[in-house]
Amino acid sequence: MLLLTVPVNAQRPTFGQNDTRSYVGLYWGSAGIVETLISILEFDDENLVLKEMERNEVISAVWRAIDGIWESRIILDNGTKIAAWSKYTQSDIYPGQKYGAAGIIKVLVKAYQYFNDESYLSYASEAADELILERSGLYANANWGYSYSDRDRSSGLSLTDLTFGSLGIIEALLTIFEVTDDNKYLEFSIDAATWIQKITVEQIVDDKVFNVIPFYDALNGLEIYTGLAEGNSGAFKVLSQLAEHAENDAWRTWAMEIANWTKAIQRTDGSWSFNPLRSEFKGRTSRYFGVAGILEGLLDIQDESFEDVIRAGYAWLLNQKIQNETHIIFPQIEGQQNGRFDLDFGMAGILKSFRIANNMDYVSVILDGWSWMLDNALYEYTSGSDQLLGLIFTASDGTFTDLSRSEGLSGVISELLNVYENENFNHSTSAPHNKKHGFL
């Protein structure tokens, strides 16, 4: 089992070894690494793969990382610390899941549920309360900007999506509502979803009208995206959860409307345009921008009417796969000859999409992909006296010691754990195995 030594920061692969800034958020930073480490502990509870000393090291790393995240809160001009975070050390406040409080809240709740430590729930509640305080005053309903320098700001561009905007904040507020049963978090989730609904735009496809979500208020220029991370597919699960907690099927009905728009604009080859308002002739594969993420969103709807659409999407993904004597890769964009290996933009995320389809027809795709990745996408390096494994960024680029959930090693590990826990892959004869490193 691979052990990670966890600093309070993690670097984004694009910046590589030269990026010395500290990130604490869910996508690029410590929070995402903590999420994976807790998943390792949960896996060990069931499978007993860690020695006692190794397990204690993982637990210690989680505790130290959470302490570091909490200590890195924003400091106001008057010296007061508030439960808000910057993209990196002491820049503007970022509320969204990628860099800020919304993502950190989800991880703090996960830590509370695993360790039963009330202090982690207290941290999460304080961060959620701060988010509510920071909501914009530009509109009647709750919304948040991408970033802002003042917690009491009254201007800025408010986003809607799962990664940077209100959908991600709603998901975080619902996460803490589930463990506290405090109705204020549900009420502000409803209020924020109401703001998104008020700024929807009509899209007409084959004489049918659909109310879909723009990336931001159309008064600032119209951008509509299909993807999971920054587009409409990120709304399916969140709105369905909101419908359940609010006991209001109208939110589920709206999710279905957006999903039916997604169905209506699927291209004949099974792919989608990331931005259907622009001419994009080549499809994208990734979980973040592309078909893998859209399929993940449609699967969250759990409705049989989308079976043919989903099947066509997976057929398109399979047609993009490049497999020869030396490589198994999925290019990021149709027609390219190189691909990444990470969760959000690479093969780990695409294989996740195939896994959650729960279709035995895709088992060989998943097993072959992971077996190749474990033998070819990892490299050995040393840190002090520790022998560690790192993730190669792409099939043609050099190595990076990136640990992040979005674009680095911890995201790959988190999905690999899911593969091993899946009943379709939990036999020693079928589970992917690393020949070079004996991983798992």
N, C-alpha and C positions, 0 to 999 in steps of 0.2 A: 504494500500500500504506500502510495506517495504521500509524504508529509510536506506541508508548506510551512516555511518560516514566514511569518506575516509581519511586515512593517505596518505603519499607519498609512502608507501610500501604496499605490500601484500605478504603473505607467502604461499609457496607451501605446500600442504597437507602432502607430504611425510616427510617433516621436522617438520611440526606441530608447536606447540606453541614455540618451542625452537629456531626457526629460526628468528633472529633479523636483518638479512641483508635486505637492502632496494632494492626492484626491481621496475623498472619504465616501463618495456616493456609491449607489448600487451598481451602476453600469461599469465605471472605470476604477472604483476605489475600494477602500477597506470594507464597506458595508457588503458589497457583492462577494468579497472573499470570505467574510464571516458567514454569510448565507451558505456558501459551499462547505465550509468547515463544520457547521452544524449538521448539514446533510451527511457528511462523513461520519459524524458521531451517531446519527440516527441509523445509518447503514451498519455501523459497527454493533449497535445494540441488537440487531437482528442476526448478523453474520459473524461476529466475533473475529474480525480480521486484524485488529490492532493489539499489540502488546500493551501492558499496563502503562509502561513508560511513554509509549507513543501516544496513547489516548490522553494521558495527562498533559503532554505537550500540546496536543490539539486544543484541549480545554483551556489551557493557559493562554494560548494564542488568541482564542476567541475573546477571553476576558480582557486581555491587554488591548486588543483591537477595538473593542467596544469602549473601553476607557479612553482610548485615543480619539475615537470619533466624538465622544461626548465633550472631551476637553477642547476639541477644535471648533466648537460653536462660535458663531459670529459675536464679536465684541463691539458694542455700540460706542459712539463718541464719548459717552459719559462713563465708560468702563464697564457697563452692565453686559453680562453674557445672556444671549437669548437662544432658544432652541431652534436655530436656523443655521444653514450652512452655505458656504461658498462653493463654487466650482472647484477652486483650489484655494490655498491659504489666503483668507481675509480679502477676497474680492467681493463683488456684489452678492446679494442674497439670491439663491436659486431654489425655488420651491419644488420643482418637479422631481420625478423619479430618477432621472439619470444622474444628477449631481446632488440633489438636495433632500429636503425633509421627507418628501413623499416616499422615496425609496428607503431612506433610513428608518422610517416608522415601520415599514413592513419587516425589516430585519430585526428591529428591536422587539417587535411582537413575537417573531419566530424564536428569538433568544429567550424571551419570557416564557413561552410555552414549553421550551425544552428544559430550561434550568429551573423553572418555577421561581424566578428571582423577581420580586415585586419592583425592585429598582428599575429594571428594564421596562416594565409596563409604565412606571412613572415617567421615565424618559420619553417613551412613545406618546403618552398622553400630553406631556408638556409640549412636544413638537407639534402634535395635532392642534392643540389650542393656539399655538403660535401661528400656524398656517391659517386658521380661521381669522385671527387678528389681522393678518397681512393681506387679506382679500382686497381686491381693487374696489375703489369707490366710483369707477367709471360707469358701471351698470347697476341696475336694480338688484341683480342676482350675483351670487359669489362667483368670482373668476380670479385668475392669477396671471401675472405676466411671466415671460420667460425668465427674466431676472430684473432686479431693481436694487438701488443703492440705499433706499430708505424703507424701513418696515411700514411706515405710514404713507407710502407713496400714493398718488392719485392719478398717475398716468403711466403709460407703457402698453406694449402690444400683448394682449392676452391670447394664449394659445389653448387649443382644445384637446390635444392628443394625449396618448398614454405616456410618452417619454418625457415631454417637457411641460405639458399642460394639464387642463382640468380633469380629463379622464383618469390620468395617473393619480391625481390628488383625491378624486372620488374613490378610487380603489384603495388608497391608503386609509382614508377616513372610514370606509366600510370595514377594513381589516381591524381597525381598533374598536369599531362599534361591536364587532363580533365577540371580542373578548371582554369589553367593559359593559356592554348593553346600555351605554349612555346615549340617549336619543339625540343629543345635540350633534353628534357625528353623523347620524343618519339624516337629520334635518338639513345640515349643511351639504351633505352629499346630494340630496334632492334639489336643493337650491342651486348648486353648481350644475347639475344636469339640466335644470330648467334654463339656465343661461345658455348652455350649449344648444338646447332645443330652440331657443328664441333666435339664434343667429344662423340656423340651418338655411340651406339654399335648395331651391327646387332644381332637379335634374330630370329631363324628359327623355325616356328611352322607349322607342316603339309605342309612342302615344301614352305611355304610362308615366305618372308623375311620382318622383321619389324625393323625400326630404332628407338630404345628406349633410354631413358635417364638414364645414370648411376648416382648413388648418388654423385660421384666425378669422375674425370678423370681416365679412366681405367688404365693409366700408374701407378697409385697408388694402383692397385688392384681393381678387378671388383665387385661392389655391385649394384644390380638393385632391386628397391623396387616398389611395386604396389600401396601403400597407398596414401591418400590425402595429408597428412602433410609432409611426407618425401619422397614421391615416385612419380611415373608417373601420377597418377590421379590428382595431383595438377597442372599439366600442361594444362589440357583441357580448363579450363576457362581462364587462363592467355593467352594462345596462341590464343584463339578465340577473346579475347579482343584486342590483338595485331594486329590480322588480320583486325579487324574492323577499328582501329585507323590508321594503316599504309596503309589501303586500298590495302592489299596484301593477296589474298586467300591462298597463299602458307603456311602461318602459320596455317590456319584452316585445310588445307590438312594434315599437319604434325600432328596436334592434332587428326584428324580422324585416321591416321595411328597408333598412339599410342593407341587410344581407341580400334581399331580393334585387336591389340595385346592383350590388356586386355581381350577382348571378347574371343580370341582364347585360352587363358590360364585359363579361368574359369574352376574350377573343376566340375565334374559331379554332385556334391551335391549342386552347386550354390555358393560355397565360392571361395576364392582365397588364395594362399600363399602370405604372405607379401614379402618374398624373394624367387622368383621362381627358383633361382639358388641353393637353398638348400632344403633339404627334410623337409618340415613342414606338418605334418599330421593333425594338428588341426587348424581350422580356427579361425580368430580373429573377434570380432564384432565391435570394436570401430570406431569412426569417425577418429581418428588420424592414427591408424595403419591398421584398418580392413575393413570389408565389408561395413559398413555404410558410411565410407568416400569414398570408391571406387564408390559406387552407387551415392553419391553426385556429384562426378566428372563426371560420365557418364551422369547424368541428365543435367549437364552443357553443354554437347555436343548438346543436343536438336535434336537428330536424331532418327527417328523411327526404324532404323536398329538394335538398341540396346534394344528394348522393351523386347524381350524374355530373354536376359541376365539380365536385371534389374529385371524382374519379378522373375527369378530364385534366384537372390541374396536376394530379400526380403523374398522369401519363406524359404531360409536357415536361415535368421535372426529370423523369426518367430519360426522356429524349435528349436532355442537356448533359447527362452524365458522360464523362470521358473516361473510358476504361481501356487500358492497354497493358503491355507487359510490365511497365514501370509505374503507372499511376492509376488511381481512381479519384477523380475530382469532379466537382460541380462548379463550372465557371460562374462568377457573379452575374455576368450579363451574357445573354445568349450569343454564341459565336466566339467568345473568348476562349483562350487555350490555357488559362491558369485559374486557380481557385484558392480561396482561403480555407482555414480549418476551424475557425472560432465559432462561437455560438450564434452571434447576431448576424454575421455577414458571411459565414463559411459553412463547411460541411457538417459540423456538429449540430448546427441549427436545422439544416436541411434533413439530416438523419432523425432529428427530434420530430420533425413534422411527419415523417414516415412512421415513426414509432407510435405517435399518439393516434394515428389512423386506425391502429389495432386491427390491421388487415394482414393475414398470414401471407398474402401474395408479396408483401414487401419485406419479409423476414430476411431473405437472402441479400437484399439491397443493404439493409441495416448491418447485418453481420459482416458482409464483405467490406463495406465502407469503414466500419470501426476497426476491423482487423488490419486494413491497410493503414489507417491513421495511426494506430498504436505502434506499428512497425516503422512508419516513415515520417510522421508529423511531430515526433518527440525527439529531443536531444538531451544528452547528459551534460551537466556542468557542476562545478563545485562552488560552494559559498562557505568560506572558512574551511572547516573540517567536514561539512555536510556534502554528500553526493546527492544532487537533485536532478529532476527532469524539468525541462522547459518545453514550450510549444513553438514550433516553427510557424511563422506568420503565413506564408504561402508556399506553394510547391517550388517557387523559383527564388524566393527571397532568403535573406540570412536569418539568424536566430535572434530572438528577443526574450528577455526575462520578464515578460508581461504576465501578471497574475490575475488580471481583471476578469469579471464575470462576462462582460460584453464581448471583448475582443481578445481574451487571454486564456490562461490555463484553468482558472477556477470554473469558468463557464463550461469548458470541455469536460472537466471532471464531474460537474453536477449532472450533466446529461448522461455521462457514462454510468454513473450510479443508477440513474433511472433505467438504463438498459439492463443492468444486472438485476434490478428488482422486478423487472417485467417478467411475467410468467412465461412468455414466449422465448425468453433468452436465458432462463436461470438454470440451465443444465450445462454441466462442464463440457459436453460434447459440442455445444452450439455457441456458448458465450465467447465473445471476442477475447483474444489473448495476445499479449505482447511478447513476441519471441525474444526481442533484445533485452527487455528490462524486467520481464516477469510481472508486469503490472497486474495486480489483483490475481 
